Amino acid sequence: MNDILGIIFIGVGLAFDFFGCLGLLRLPDVYNRLQASTKCVTLGTCSILFGVFLMLGPTAAGIKSLLCIIFLILTTPVSAHAIARGAHRSGVKLWEGSIVDRYKEDKEGEA
């Protein structure tokens, strides 16, 4: 039963990774692409690692996969925020179809 659940989680993770990579190619600007890559890593890779844990059980490799999940969940959103803020501060423009620019609103509120 754990093997079947593990294969399902790995399949779901591969689908998220595929669509995240597709988003990197298709989305218009760095901010939208960053959103796609963050979802790809958080949901896709963590699902694959959890599927590996389900298949291997509480072995050394299974525990390492859980530790990798925790590391990814803690670091991916922080790094995505830092990259987006750095891109905005360096002057990378938003896509012309973007509606809201929260970083610009925050910067105007400081003055």
Order of alpha helices (4+ residues) and beta strands (2+ residues): alpha-alpha-alpha-alpha-alpha
